[in-house]
């Protein structure tokens, strides 16, 4: 017995704004039924003593201390700028 009907497949296709043929409806009904059958196998697993997790591995943020460091000298920065004036990089205007 199919766990999903052709009407349900048509309804989902309609919601997704997909135009599908009757042949595709039959194909997708069979494929989705196989997917549901495969997913139902998870119900057979004993998960009584398994703690819920969001990740398989424990994840920790590795933070470094925030320490100020000197940057490039302004003369070095301006060497890479195509156009500069008064120790500032000139860029094309974006608002007129």
PDB file of N, CA, C and O in Angstrom:
ATOM      1  N   UNK A   1       0.841  -1.185   0.000  1.00  0.00           N
ATOM      2  CA  UNK A   1       0.000   0.000   0.000  1.00  0.00           C
ATOM      3  C   UNK A   1       0.883   1.245   0.000  1.00  0.00           C
ATOM      4  O   UNK A   1       1.840   1.338   0.768  1.00  0.00           O
ATOM      5  N   UNK A   2       0.564   2.165  -0.837  1.00  0.00           N
ATOM      6  CA  UNK A   2       1.340   3.386  -0.971  1.00  0.00           C
ATOM      7  C   UNK A   2       1.088   4.307   0.216  1.00  0.00           C
ATOM      8  O   UNK A   2      -0.050   4.465   0.658  1.00  0.00           O
ATOM      9  N   UNK A   3       2.160   4.915   0.733  1.00  0.00           N
ATOM     10  CA  UNK A   3       2.039   5.824   1.867  1.00  0.00           C
ATOM     11  C   UNK A   3       1.738   7.252   1.418  1.00  0.00           C
ATOM     12  O   UNK A   3       1.446   8.119   2.242  1.00  0.00           O
ATOM     13  N   UNK A   4       1.809   7.488   0.131  1.00  0.00           N
ATOM     14  CA  UNK A   4       1.504   8.800  -0.425  1.00  0.00           C
ATOM     15  C   UNK A   4       0.671   8.588  -1.686  1.00  0.00           C
ATOM     16  O   UNK A   4       0.952   7.694  -2.485  1.00  0.00           O
ATOM     17  N   UNK A   5      -0.332   9.401  -1.850  1.00  0.00           N
ATOM     18  CA  UNK A   5      -1.237   9.226  -2.992  1.00  0.00           C
ATOM     19  C   UNK A   5      -0.837  10.141  -4.146  1.00  0.00           C
ATOM     20  O   UNK A   5      -0.080  11.099  -3.981  1.00  0.00           O
ATOM     21  N   UNK A   6      -1.363   9.816  -5.295  1.00  0.00           N
ATOM     22  CA  UNK A   6      -1.119  10.643  -6.479  1.00  0.00           C
ATOM     23  C   UNK A   6      -1.708  12.031  -6.274  1.00  0.00           C
ATOM     24  O   UNK A   6      -1.155  13.020  -6.756  1.00  0.00           O
ATOM     25  N   UNK A   7      -2.826  12.108  -5.563  1.00  0.00           N
ATOM     26  CA  UNK A   7      -3.452  13.400  -5.289  1.00  0.00           C
ATOM     27  C   UNK A   7      -2.547  14.260  -4.404  1.00  0.00           C
ATOM     28  O   UNK A   7      -2.460  15.473  -4.593  1.00  0.00           O
ATOM     29  N   UNK A   8      -1.878  13.634  -3.447  1.00  0.00           N
ATOM     30  CA  UNK A   8      -0.953  14.386  -2.588  1.00  0.00           C
ATOM     31  C   UNK A   8       0.236  14.901  -3.399  1.00  0.00           C
ATOM     32  O   UNK A   8       0.704  16.020  -3.185  1.00  0.00           O
ATOM     33  N   UNK A   9       0.713  14.087  -4.317  1.00  0.00           N
ATOM     34  CA  UNK A   9       1.825  14.508  -5.178  1.00  0.00           C
ATOM     35  C   UNK A   9       1.384  15.684  -6.046  1.00  0.00           C
ATOM     36  O   UNK A   9       2.130  16.651  -6.203  1.00  0.00           O
ATOM     37  N   UNK A  10       0.191  15.608  -6.604  1.00  0.00           N
ATOM     38  CA  UNK A  10      -0.331  16.709  -7.422  1.00  0.00           C
ATOM     39  C   UNK A  10      -0.494  17.975  -6.584  1.00  0.00           C
ATOM     40  O   UNK A  10      -0.209  19.078  -7.051  1.00  0.00           O
ATOM     41  N   UNK A  11      -0.954  17.811  -5.347  1.00  0.00           N
ATOM     42  CA  UNK A  11      -1.142  18.956  -4.462  1.00  0.00           C
ATOM     43  C   UNK A  11       0.195  19.635  -4.156  1.00  0.00           C
ATOM     44  O   UNK A  11       0.298  20.860  -4.214  1.00  0.00           O
ATOM     45  N   UNK A  12       1.196  18.855  -3.836  1.00  0.00           N
ATOM     46  CA  UNK A  12       2.526  19.421  -3.551  1.00  0.00           C
ATOM     47  C   UNK A  12       3.097  20.081  -4.801  1.00  0.00           C
ATOM     48  O   UNK A  12       3.702  21.150  -4.712  1.00  0.00           O
ATOM     49  N   UNK A  13       2.915  19.463  -5.952  1.00  0.00           N
ATOM     50  CA  UNK A  13       3.383  20.062  -7.201  1.00  0.00           C
ATOM     51  C   UNK A  13       2.682  21.395  -7.446  1.00  0.00           C
ATOM     52  O   UNK A  13       3.306  22.360  -7.887  1.00  0.00           O
ATOM     53  N   UNK A  14       1.386  21.441  -7.158  1.00  0.00           N
ATOM     54  CA  UNK A  14       0.635  22.693  -7.315  1.00  0.00           C
ATOM     55  C   UNK A  14       1.170  23.766  -6.372  1.00  0.00           C
ATOM     56  O   UNK A  14       1.352  24.911  -6.784  1.00  0.00           O
ATOM     57  N   UNK A  15       1.424  23.413  -5.115  1.00  0.00           N
ATOM     58  CA  UNK A  15       1.958  24.364  -4.143  1.00  0.00           C
ATOM     59  C   UNK A  15       3.327  24.894  -4.565  1.00  0.00           C
ATOM     60  O   UNK A  15       3.660  26.054  -4.325  1.00  0.00           O
ATOM     61  N   UNK A  16       4.116  24.016  -5.201  1.00  0.00           N
ATOM     62  CA  UNK A  16       5.452  24.404  -5.659  1.00  0.00           C
ATOM     63  C   UNK A  16       5.412  25.046  -7.042  1.00  0.00           C
ATOM     64  O   UNK A  16       6.452  25.386  -7.605  1.00  0.00           O
ATOM     65  N   UNK A  17       4.224  25.209  -7.577  1.00  0.00           N
ATOM     66  CA  UNK A  17       4.033  25.810  -8.903  1.00  0.00           C
ATOM     67  C   UNK A  17       4.762  25.008  -9.990  1.00  0.00           C
ATOM     68  O   UNK A  17       5.389  25.571 -10.886  1.00  0.00           O
ATOM     69  N   UNK A  18       4.661  23.683  -9.883  1.00  0.00           N
ATOM     70  CA  UNK A  18       5.282  22.799 -10.864  1.00  0.00           C
ATOM     71  C   UNK A  18       4.208  22.186 -11.749  1.00  0.00           C
ATOM     72  O   UNK A  18       3.190  21.697 -11.261  1.00  0.00           O
ATOM     73  N   UNK A  19       4.441  22.217 -13.031  1.00  0.00           N
ATOM     74  CA  UNK A  19       3.545  21.549 -13.966  1.00  0.00           C
ATOM     75  C   UNK A  19       4.110  20.156 -14.223  1.00  0.00           C
ATOM     76  O   UNK A  19       5.201  20.015 -14.774  1.00  0.00           O
ATOM     77  N   UNK A  20       3.363  19.126 -13.820  1.00  0.00           N
ATOM     78  CA  UNK A  20       3.848  17.758 -14.020  1.00  0.00           C
ATOM     79  C   UNK A  20       2.791  16.944 -14.758  1.00  0.00           C
ATOM     80  O   UNK A  20       1.589  17.175 -14.624  1.00  0.00           O
ATOM     81  N   UNK A  21       3.278  15.989 -15.537  1.00  0.00           N
ATOM     82  CA  UNK A  21       2.400  15.122 -16.313  1.00  0.00           C
ATOM     83  C   UNK A  21       1.926  13.958 -15.440  1.00  0.00           C
ATOM     84  O   UNK A  21       2.456  13.733 -14.352  1.00  0.00           O
ATOM     85  N   UNK A  22       0.927  13.224 -15.927  1.00  0.00           N
ATOM     86  CA  UNK A  22       0.445  12.047 -15.197  1.00  0.00           C
ATOM     87  C   UNK A  22       1.553  11.011 -15.042  1.00  0.00           C
ATOM     88  O   UNK A  22       1.643  10.329 -14.021  1.00  0.00           O
ATOM     89  N   UNK A  23       2.391  10.903 -16.065  1.00  0.00           N
ATOM     90  CA  UNK A  23       3.520   9.963 -15.993  1.00  0.00           C
ATOM     91  C   UNK A  23       4.463  10.360 -14.852  1.00  0.00           C
ATOM     92  O   UNK A  23       4.939   9.508 -14.102  1.00  0.00           O
ATOM     93  N   UNK A  24       4.724  11.659 -14.734  1.00  0.00           N
ATOM     94  CA  UNK A  24       5.593  12.143 -13.665  1.00  0.00           C
ATOM     95  C   UNK A  24       4.935  11.966 -12.301  1.00  0.00           C
ATOM     96  O   UNK A  24       5.614  11.674 -11.317  1.00  0.00           O
ATOM     97  N   UNK A  25       3.608  12.141 -12.237  1.00  0.00           N
ATOM     98  CA  UNK A  25       2.891  11.929 -10.979  1.00  0.00           C
ATOM     99  C   UNK A  25       3.092  10.500 -10.507  1.00  0.00           C
ATOM    100  O   UNK A  25       3.391  10.267  -9.335  1.00  0.00           O
ATOM    101  N   UNK A  26       2.929   9.535 -11.417  1.00  0.00           N
ATOM    102  CA  UNK A  26       3.126   8.126 -11.054  1.00  0.00           C
ATOM    103  C   UNK A  26       4.565   7.855 -10.636  1.00  0.00           C
ATOM    104  O   UNK A  26       4.814   7.145  -9.662  1.00  0.00           O
ATOM    105  N   UNK A  27       5.500   8.419 -11.371  1.00  0.00           N
ATOM    106  CA  UNK A  27       6.922   8.222 -11.073  1.00  0.00           C
ATOM    107  C   UNK A  27       7.267   8.796  -9.697  1.00  0.00           C
ATOM    108  O   UNK A  27       7.924   8.137  -8.892  1.00  0.00           O
ATOM    109  N   UNK A  28       6.817  10.037  -9.432  1.00  0.00           N
ATOM    110  CA  UNK A  28       7.139  10.692  -8.169  1.00  0.00           C
ATOM    111  C   UNK A  28       6.409  10.023  -7.000  1.00  0.00           C
ATOM    112  O   UNK A  28       6.941   9.972  -5.891  1.00  0.00           O
ATOM    113  N   UNK A  29       5.208   9.515  -7.236  1.00  0.00           N
ATOM    114  CA  UNK A  29       4.477   8.804  -6.187  1.00  0.00           C
ATOM    115  C   UNK A  29       5.261   7.576  -5.753  1.00  0.00           C
ATOM    116  O   UNK A  29       5.394   7.312  -4.558  1.00  0.00           O
ATOM    117  N   UNK A  30       5.781   6.824  -6.716  1.00  0.00           N
ATOM    118  CA  UNK A  30       6.568   5.637  -6.398  1.00  0.00           C
ATOM    119  C   UNK A  30       7.874   6.012  -5.691  1.00  0.00           C
ATOM    120  O   UNK A  30       8.258   5.377  -4.709  1.00  0.00           O
ATOM    121  N   UNK A  31       8.550   7.045  -6.195  1.00  0.00           N
ATOM    122  CA  UNK A  31       9.822   7.452  -5.591  1.00  0.00           C
ATOM    123  C   UNK A  31       9.625   7.966  -4.164  1.00  0.00           C
ATOM    124  O   UNK A  31      10.389   7.615  -3.264  1.00  0.00           O
ATOM    125  N   UNK A  32       8.604   8.792  -3.959  1.00  0.00           N
ATOM    126  CA  UNK A  32       8.351   9.316  -2.630  1.00  0.00           C
ATOM    127  C   UNK A  32       7.928   8.210  -1.663  1.00  0.00           C
ATOM    128  O   UNK A  32       8.270   8.256  -0.482  1.00  0.00           O
ATOM    129  N   UNK A  33       7.195   7.228  -2.154  1.00  0.00           N
ATOM    130  CA  UNK A  33       6.813   6.098  -1.313  1.00  0.00           C
ATOM    131  C   UNK A  33       8.053   5.335  -0.852  1.00  0.00           C
ATOM    132  O   UNK A  33       8.129   4.912   0.301  1.00  0.00           O
ATOM    133  N   UNK A  34       9.022   5.159  -1.749  1.00  0.00           N
ATOM    134  CA  UNK A  34      10.263   4.478  -1.377  1.00  0.00           C
ATOM    135  C   UNK A  34      11.047   5.291  -0.338  1.00  0.00           C
ATOM    136  O   UNK A  34      11.642   4.729   0.581  1.00  0.00           O
ATOM    137  N   UNK A  35      11.040   6.597  -0.494  1.00  0.00           N
ATOM    138  CA  UNK A  35      11.734   7.465   0.462  1.00  0.00           C
ATOM    139  C   UNK A  35      11.077   7.363   1.837  1.00  0.00           C
ATOM    140  O   UNK A  35      11.765   7.256   2.852  1.00  0.00           O
ATOM    141  N   UNK A  36       9.741   7.396   1.865  1.00  0.00           N
ATOM    142  CA  UNK A  36       9.019   7.293   3.134  1.00  0.00           C
ATOM    143  C   UNK A  36       9.269   5.931   3.780  1.00  0.00           C
ATOM    144  O   UNK A  36       9.463   5.846   4.993  1.00  0.00           O
ATOM    145  N   UNK A  37       9.266   4.877   2.985  1.00  0.00           N
ATOM    146  CA  UNK A  37       9.533   3.541   3.502  1.00  0.00           C
ATOM    147  C   UNK A  37      10.930   3.489   4.115  1.00  0.00           C
ATOM    148  O   UNK A  37      11.114   2.920   5.191  1.00  0.00           O
ATOM    149  N   UNK A  38      11.899   4.070   3.447  1.00  0.00           N
ATOM    150  CA  UNK A  38      13.268   4.084   3.962  1.00  0.00           C
ATOM    151  C   UNK A  38      13.334   4.878   5.267  1.00  0.00           C
ATOM    152  O   UNK A  38      13.990   4.454   6.218  1.00  0.00           O
ATOM    153  N   UNK A  39      12.656   6.028   5.314  1.00  0.00           N
ATOM    154  CA  UNK A  39      12.680   6.860   6.519  1.00  0.00           C
ATOM    155  C   UNK A  39      11.980   6.168   7.683  1.00  0.00           C
ATOM    156  O   UNK A  39      12.358   6.379   8.836  1.00  0.00           O
ATOM    157  N   UNK A  40      10.982   5.359   7.410  1.00  0.00           N
ATOM    158  CA  UNK A  40      10.275   4.652   8.472  1.00  0.00           C
ATOM    159  C   UNK A  40      11.139   3.607   9.157  1.00  0.00           C
ATOM    160  O   UNK A  40      10.828   3.180  10.269  1.00  0.00           O
ATOM    161  N   UNK A  41      12.210   3.193   8.515  1.00  0.00           N
ATOM    162  CA  UNK A  41      13.125   2.244   9.142  1.00  0.00           C
ATOM    163  C   UNK A  41      13.746   2.840  10.408  1.00  0.00           C
ATOM    164  O   UNK A  41      14.163   2.106  11.304  1.00  0.00           O
ATOM    165  N   UNK A  42      13.804   4.159  10.474  1.00  0.00           N
ATOM    166  CA  UNK A  42      14.353   4.800  11.669  1.00  0.00           C
ATOM    167  C   UNK A  42      13.490   4.522  12.898  1.00  0.00           C
ATOM    168  O   UNK A  42      13.996   4.532  14.020  1.00  0.00           O
ATOM    169  N   UNK A  43      12.198   4.276  12.700  1.00  0.00           N
ATOM    170  CA  UNK A  43      11.320   3.957  13.824  1.00  0.00           C
ATOM    171  C   UNK A  43      11.672   2.628  14.471  1.00  0.00           C
ATOM    172  O   UNK A  43      11.292   2.376  15.615  1.00  0.00           O
ATOM    173  N   UNK A  44      12.391   1.778  13.756  1.00  0.00           N
ATOM    174  CA  UNK A  44      12.771   0.473  14.284  1.00  0.00           C
ATOM    175  C   UNK A  44      13.979   0.566  15.215  1.00  0.00           C
ATOM    176  O   UNK A  44      14.263  -0.379  15.951  1.00  0.00           O
ATOM    177  N   UNK A  45      14.689   1.686  15.190  1.00  0.00           N
ATOM    178  CA  UNK A  45      15.868   1.836  16.027  1.00  0.00           C
ATOM    179  C   UNK A  45      15.481   2.143  17.463  1.00  0.00           C
ATOM    180  O   UNK A  45      14.524   2.874  17.720  1.00  0.00           O
ATOM    181  N   UNK A  46      16.246   1.566  18.409  1.00  0.00           N
ATOM    182  CA  UNK A  46      16.028   1.848  19.819  1.00  0.00           C
ATOM    183  C   UNK A  46      16.815   3.101  20.188  1.00  0.00           C
ATOM    184  O   UNK A  46      18.041   3.063  20.293  1.00  0.00           O
ATOM    185  N   UNK A  47      16.110   4.201  20.381  1.00  0.00           N
ATOM    186  CA  UNK A  47      16.760   5.473  20.713  1.00  0.00           C
ATOM    187  C   UNK A  47      16.421   5.912  22.141  1.00  0.00           C
ATOM    188  O   UNK A  47      16.523   7.092  22.478  1.00  0.00           O
ATOM    189  N   UNK A  48      16.023   4.959  22.964  1.00  0.00           N
ATOM    190  CA  UNK A  48      15.590   5.259  24.331  1.00  0.00           C
ATOM    191  C   UNK A  48      16.666   5.989  25.140  1.00  0.00           C
ATOM    192  O   UNK A  48      16.366   6.970  25.820  1.00  0.00           O
ATOM    193  N   UNK A  49      17.896   5.526  25.074  1.00  0.00           N
ATOM    194  CA  UNK A  49      18.968   6.109  25.900  1.00  0.00           C
ATOM    195  C   UNK A  49      19.898   7.016  25.103  1.00  0.00           C
ATOM    196  O   UNK A  49      21.031   7.263  25.516  1.00  0.00           O
ATOM    197  N   UNK A  50      19.428   7.506  23.974  1.00  0.00           N
ATOM    198  CA  UNK A  50      20.244   8.381  23.132  1.00  0.00           C
ATOM    199  C   UNK A  50      19.833   9.831  23.386  1.00  0.00           C
ATOM    200  O   UNK A  50      18.666  10.196  23.244  1.00  0.00           O
ATOM    201  N   UNK A  51      20.813  10.645  23.761  1.00  0.00           N
ATOM    202  CA  UNK A  51      20.534  12.048  24.013  1.00  0.00           C
ATOM    203  C   UNK A  51      20.395  12.788  22.681  1.00  0.00           C
ATOM    204  O   UNK A  51      21.209  12.588  21.780  1.00  0.00           O
ATOM    205  N   UNK A  52      19.384  13.630  22.546  1.00  0.00           N
ATOM    206  CA  UNK A  52      19.213  14.388  21.294  1.00  0.00           C
ATOM    207  C   UNK A  52      20.421  15.297  21.040  1.00  0.00           C
ATOM    208  O   UNK A  52      20.969  15.890  21.969  1.00  0.00           O
ATOM    209  N   UNK A  53      20.821  15.396  19.789  1.00  0.00           N
ATOM    210  CA  UNK A  53      21.950  16.244  19.420  1.00  0.00           C
ATOM    211  C   UNK A  53      21.611  17.032  18.163  1.00  0.00           C
ATOM    212  O   UNK A  53      20.752  16.641  17.373  1.00  0.00           O
ATOM    213  N   UNK A  54      22.299  18.137  18.001  1.00  0.00           N
ATOM    214  CA  UNK A  54      22.143  18.892  16.761  1.00  0.00           C
ATOM    215  C   UNK A  54      23.304  18.618  15.814  1.00  0.00           C
ATOM    216  O   UNK A  54      23.216  18.893  14.617  1.00  0.00           O
ATOM    217  N   UNK A  55      24.400  18.071  16.358  1.00  0.00           N
ATOM    218  CA  UNK A  55      25.568  17.724  15.562  1.00  0.00           C
ATOM    219  C   UNK A  55      26.106  16.372  16.027  1.00  0.00           C
ATOM    220  O   UNK A  55      25.968  15.999  17.192  1.00  0.00           O
ATOM    221  N   UNK A  56      26.709  15.660  15.111  1.00  0.00           N
ATOM    222  CA  UNK A  56      27.280  14.372  15.458  1.00  0.00           C
ATOM    223  C   UNK A  56      28.494  14.566  16.363  1.00  0.00           C
ATOM    224  O   UNK A  56      28.695  13.813  17.316  1.00  0.00           O
ATOM    225  N   UNK A  57      29.292  15.573  16.060  1.00  0.00           N
ATOM    226  CA  UNK A  57      30.484  15.853  16.848  1.00  0.00           C
ATOM    227  C   UNK A  57      30.246  17.056  17.742  1.00  0.00           C
ATOM    228  O   UNK A  57      29.490  17.962  17.389  1.00  0.00           O
ATOM    229  N   UNK A  58      30.886  17.063  18.891  1.00  0.00           N
ATOM    230  CA  UNK A  58      30.773  18.211  19.782  1.00  0.00           C
ATOM    231  C   UNK A  58      31.475  19.402  19.150  1.00  0.00           C
ATOM    232  O   UNK A  58      32.614  19.293  18.696  1.00  0.00           O
ATOM    233  N   UNK A  59      30.795  20.532  19.123  1.00  0.00           N
ATOM    234  CA  UNK A  59      31.352  21.724  18.497  1.00  0.00           C
ATOM    235  C   UNK A  59      31.588  22.781  19.562  1.00  0.00           C
ATOM    236  O   UNK A  59      30.715  23.082  20.376  1.00  0.00           O
ATOM    237  N   UNK A  60      32.790  23.336  19.531  1.00  0.00           N
ATOM    238  CA  UNK A  60      33.135  24.402  20.459  1.00  0.00           C
ATOM    239  C   UNK A  60      33.710  25.552  19.655  1.00  0.00           C
ATOM    240  O   UNK A  60      34.457  25.340  18.699  1.00  0.00           O
ATOM    241  N   UNK A  61      33.360  26.774  20.046  1.00  0.00           N
ATOM    242  CA  UNK A  61      33.973  27.938  19.426  1.00  0.00           C
ATOM    243  C   UNK A  61      35.373  28.113  19.987  1.00  0.00           C
ATOM    244  O   UNK A  61      35.565  28.136  21.203  1.00  0.00           O
ATOM    245  N   UNK A  62      36.333  28.235  19.114  1.00  0.00           N
ATOM    246  CA  UNK A  62      37.700  28.478  19.540  1.00  0.00           C
ATOM    247  C   UNK A  62      37.950  29.961  19.348  1.00  0.00           C
ATOM    248  O   UNK A  62      38.061  30.454  18.226  1.00  0.00           O
ATOM    249  N   UNK A  63      38.035  30.655  20.462  1.00  0.00           N
ATOM    250  CA  UNK A  63      38.196  32.094  20.406  1.00  0.00           C
ATOM    251  C   UNK A  63      39.613  32.467  20.820  1.00  0.00           C
ATOM    252  O   UNK A  63      40.181  31.892  21.748  1.00  0.00           O
ATOM    253  N   UNK A  64      40.157  33.421  20.125  1.00  0.00           N
ATOM    254  CA  UNK A  64      41.466  33.940  20.525  1.00  0.00           C
ATOM    255  C   UNK A  64      41.258  35.269  21.220  1.00  0.00           C
ATOM    256  O   UNK A  64      40.225  35.918  21.054  1.00  0.00           O
ATOM    257  N   UNK A  65      42.237  35.662  21.988  1.00  0.00           N
ATOM    258  CA  UNK A  65      42.140  36.931  22.679  1.00  0.00           C
ATOM    259  C   UNK A  65      42.189  38.064  21.659  1.00  0.00           C
ATOM    260  O   UNK A  65      42.966  38.022  20.706  1.00  0.00           O
ATOM    261  N   UNK A  66      41.368  39.056  21.867  1.00  0.00           N
ATOM    262  CA  UNK A  66      41.306  40.191  20.956  1.00  0.00           C
ATOM    263  C   UNK A  66      42.402  41.181  21.335  1.00  0.00           C
ATOM    264  O   UNK A  66      42.293  41.927  22.308  1.00  0.00           O
ATOM    265  N   UNK A  67      43.464  41.159  20.526  1.00  0.00           N
ATOM    266  CA  UNK A  67      44.617  42.004  20.816  1.00  0.00           C
ATOM    267  C   UNK A  67      44.842  42.930  19.628  1.00  0.00           C
ATOM    268  O   UNK A  67      44.914  42.489  18.482  1.00  0.00           O
ATOM    269  N   UNK A  68      44.950  44.210  19.921  1.00  0.00           N
ATOM    270  CA  UNK A  68      45.214  45.186  18.858  1.00  0.00           C
ATOM    271  C   UNK A  68      46.646  45.019  18.358  1.00  0.00           C
ATOM    272  O   UNK A  68      47.580  44.866  19.144  1.00  0.00           O
ATOM    273  N   UNK A  69      46.799  45.052  17.038  1.00  0.00           N
ATOM    274  CA  UNK A  69      48.117  44.947  16.412  1.00  0.00           C
ATOM    275  C   UNK A  69      48.268  46.104  15.438  1.00  0.00           C
ATOM    276  O   UNK A  69      47.280  46.561  14.863  1.00  0.00           O
ATOM    277  N   UNK A  70      49.474  46.576  15.249  1.00  0.00           N
ATOM    278  CA  UNK A  70      49.660  47.678  14.303  1.00  0.00           C
ATOM    279  C   UNK A  70      49.365  47.226  12.872  1.00  0.00           C
ATOM    280  O   UNK A  70      49.685  46.104  12.482  1.00  0.00           O
ATOM    281  N   UNK A  71      48.749  48.123  12.102  1.00  0.00           N
ATOM    282  CA  UNK A  71      48.447  47.831  10.709  1.00  0.00           C
ATOM    283  C   UNK A  71      49.553  48.345   9.799  1.00  0.00           C
ATOM    284  O   UNK A  71      50.651  48.666  10.253  1.00  0.00           O
ATOM    285  N   UNK A  72      49.248  48.417   8.517  1.00  0.00           N
ATOM    286  CA  UNK A  72      50.228  48.919   7.554  1.00  0.00           C
ATOM    287  C   UNK A  72      50.407  50.424   7.720  1.00  0.00           C
ATOM    288  O   UNK A  72      49.498  51.134   8.149  1.00  0.00           O
ATOM    289  N   UNK A  73      51.585  50.883   7.375  1.00  0.00           N
ATOM    290  CA  UNK A  73      51.840  52.322   7.352  1.00  0.00           C
ATOM    291  C   UNK A  73      51.018  52.935   6.220  1.00  0.00           C
ATOM    292  O   UNK A  73      50.815  52.300   5.186  1.00  0.00           O
ATOM    293  N   UNK A  74      50.549  54.157   6.412  1.00  0.00           N
ATOM    294  CA  UNK A  74      49.681  54.809   5.427  1.00  0.00           C
ATOM    295  C   UNK A  74      50.359  54.933   4.069  1.00  0.00           C
ATOM    296  O   UNK A  74      49.692  54.830   3.039  1.00  0.00           O
ATOM    297  N   UNK A  75      51.674  55.152   4.048  1.00  0.00           N
ATOM    298  CA  UNK A  75      52.397  55.265   2.773  1.00  0.00           C
ATOM    299  C   UNK A  75      52.363  53.950   2.003  1.00  0.00           C
ATOM    300  O   UNK A  75      52.257  53.960   0.777  1.00  0.00           O
ATOM    301  N   UNK A  76      52.451  52.827   2.697  1.00  0.00           N
ATOM    302  CA  UNK A  76      52.371  51.522   2.035  1.00  0.00           C
ATOM    303  C   UNK A  76      50.970  51.294   1.470  1.00  0.00           C
ATOM    304  O   UNK A  76      50.816  50.763   0.370  1.00  0.00           O
ATOM    305  N   UNK A  77      49.966  51.694   2.220  1.00  0.00           N
ATOM    306  CA  UNK A  77      48.580  51.522   1.762  1.00  0.00           C
ATOM    307  C   UNK A  77      48.333  52.358   0.512  1.00  0.00           C
ATOM    308  O   UNK A  77      47.741  51.875  -0.453  1.00  0.00           O
ATOM    309  N   UNK A  78      48.783  53.602   0.526  1.00  0.00           N
ATOM    310  CA  UNK A  78      48.542  54.500  -0.607  1.00  0.00           C
ATOM    311  C   UNK A  78      49.296  54.083  -1.865  1.00  0.00           C
ATOM    312  O   UNK A  78      48.896  54.458  -2.967  1.00  0.00           O
ATOM    313  N   UNK A  79      50.381  53.312  -1.726  1.00  0.00           N
ATOM    314  CA  UNK A  79      51.102  52.799  -2.896  1.00  0.00           C
ATOM    315  C   UNK A  79      50.210  51.880  -3.727  1.00  0.00           C
ATOM    316  O   UNK A  79      50.363  51.804  -4.946  1.00  0.00           O
ATOM    317  N   UNK A  80      49.282  51.185  -3.076  1.00  0.00           N
ATOM    318  CA  UNK A  80      48.396  50.251  -3.774  1.00  0.00           C
ATOM    319  C   UNK A  80      47.121  50.911  -4.286  1.00  0.00           C
ATOM    320  O   UNK A  80      46.382  50.304  -5.061  1.00  0.00           O
ATOM    321  N   UNK A  81      46.857  52.127  -3.869  1.00  0.00           N
ATOM    322  CA  UNK A  81      45.629  52.812  -4.272  1.00  0.00           C
ATOM    323  C   UNK A  81      45.821  53.460  -5.639  1.00  0.00           C
ATOM    324  O   UNK A  81      46.830  54.131  -5.858  1.00  0.00           O
ATOM    325  N   UNK A  82      44.883  53.278  -6.560  1.00  0.00           N
ATOM    326  CA  UNK A  82      45.026  53.884  -7.884  1.00  0.00           C
ATOM    327  C   UNK A  82      44.939  55.414  -7.835  1.00  0.00           C
ATOM    328  O   UNK A  82      45.534  56.094  -8.671  1.00  0.00           O
ATOM    329  N   UNK A  83      44.196  55.959  -6.855  1.00  0.00           N
ATOM    330  CA  UNK A  83      44.056  57.405  -6.766  1.00  0.00           C
ATOM    331  C   UNK A  83      43.911  57.776  -5.288  1.00  0.00           C
ATOM    332  O   UNK A  83      43.137  57.160  -4.555  1.00  0.00           O
ATOM    333  N   UNK A  84      44.665  58.791  -4.866  1.00  0.00           N
ATOM    334  CA  UNK A  84      44.557  59.232  -3.472  1.00  0.00           C
ATOM    335  C   UNK A  84      44.848  60.723  -3.390  1.00  0.00           C
ATOM    336  O   UNK A  84      45.493  61.306  -4.261  1.00  0.00           O
ATOM    337  N   UNK A  85      44.349  61.317  -2.309  1.00  0.00           N
ATOM    338  CA  UNK A  85      44.524  62.746  -2.097  1.00  0.00           C
ATOM    339  C   UNK A  85      44.452  63.011  -0.595  1.00  0.00           C
ATOM    340  O   UNK A  85      43.592  62.459   0.091  1.00  0.00           O
ATOM    341  N   UNK A  86      45.328  63.832  -0.094  1.00  0.00           N
ATOM    342  CA  UNK A  86      45.358  64.198   1.332  1.00  0.00           C
ATOM    343  C   UNK A  86      45.370  62.966   2.237  1.00  0.00           C
ATOM    344  O   UNK A  86      44.653  62.913   3.236  1.00  0.00           O
ATOM    345  N   UNK A  87      46.189  61.981   1.877  1.00  0.00           N
ATOM    346  CA  UNK A  87      46.364  60.749   2.658  1.00  0.00           C
ATOM    347  C   UNK A  87      45.069  59.933   2.774  1.00  0.00           C
ATOM    348  O   UNK A  87      44.893  59.179   3.731  1.00  0.00           O
ATOM    349  N   UNK A  88      44.166  60.086   1.802  1.00  0.00           N
ATOM    350  CA  UNK A  88      42.936  59.310   1.745  1.00  0.00           C
ATOM    351  C   UNK A  88      42.787  58.712   0.358  1.00  0.00           C
ATOM    352  O   UNK A  88      43.176  59.327  -0.634  1.00  0.00           O
ATOM    353  N   UNK A  89      42.225  57.514   0.288  1.00  0.00           N
ATOM    354  CA  UNK A  89      41.989  56.845  -0.995  1.00  0.00           C
ATOM    355  C   UNK A  89      40.734  57.434  -1.616  1.00  0.00           C
ATOM    356  O   UNK A  89      39.687  57.517  -0.974  1.00  0.00           O
ATOM    357  N   UNK A  90      40.857  57.849  -2.897  1.00  0.00           N
ATOM    358  CA  UNK A  90      39.718  58.388  -3.615  1.00  0.00           C
ATOM    359  C   UNK A  90      39.008  57.260  -4.356  1.00  0.00           C
ATOM    360  O   UNK A  90      39.633  56.435  -5.022  1.00  0.00           O
ATOM    361  N   UNK A  91      37.696  57.250  -4.219  1.00  0.00           N
ATOM    362  CA  UNK A  91      36.876  56.239  -4.913  1.00  0.00           C
ATOM    363  C   UNK A  91      35.782  56.963  -5.670  1.00  0.00           C
ATOM    364  O   UNK A  91      35.431  58.093  -5.330  1.00  0.00           O
ATOM    365  N   UNK A  92      35.238  56.317  -6.699  1.00  0.00           N
ATOM    366  CA  UNK A  92      34.152  56.953  -7.458  1.00  0.00           C
ATOM    367  C   UNK A  92      32.917  57.137  -6.548  1.00  0.00           C
ATOM    368  O   UNK A  92      32.651  56.310  -5.676  1.00  0.00           O
ATOM    369  N   UNK A  93      32.186  58.211  -6.766  1.00  0.00           N
ATOM    370  CA  UNK A  93      30.974  58.427  -5.958  1.00  0.00           C
ATOM    371  C   UNK A  93      29.918  57.385  -6.293  1.00  0.00           C
ATOM    372  O   UNK A  93      29.791  56.959  -7.440  1.00  0.00           O
ATOM    373  N   UNK A  94      29.161  56.980  -5.276  1.00  0.00           N
ATOM    374  CA  UNK A  94      28.081  56.023  -5.519  1.00  0.00           C
ATOM    375  C   UNK A  94      26.723  56.690  -5.404  1.00  0.00           C
ATOM    376  O   UNK A  94      25.727  56.150  -5.884  1.00  0.00           O
ATOM    377  N   UNK A  95      26.670  57.855  -4.776  1.00  0.00           N
ATOM    378  CA  UNK A  95      25.430  58.616  -4.686  1.00  0.00           C
ATOM    379  C   UNK A  95      25.673  59.972  -5.307  1.00  0.00           C
ATOM    380  O   UNK A  95      26.628  60.660  -4.948  1.00  0.00           O
ATOM    381  N   UNK A  96      24.834  60.356  -6.221  1.00  0.00           N
ATOM    382  CA  UNK A  96      25.034  61.635  -6.887  1.00  0.00           C
ATOM    383  C   UNK A  96      24.175  62.715  -6.276  1.00  0.00           C
ATOM    384  O   UNK A  96      24.218  63.863  -6.719  1.00  0.00           O
TER     385      UNK A  96
END
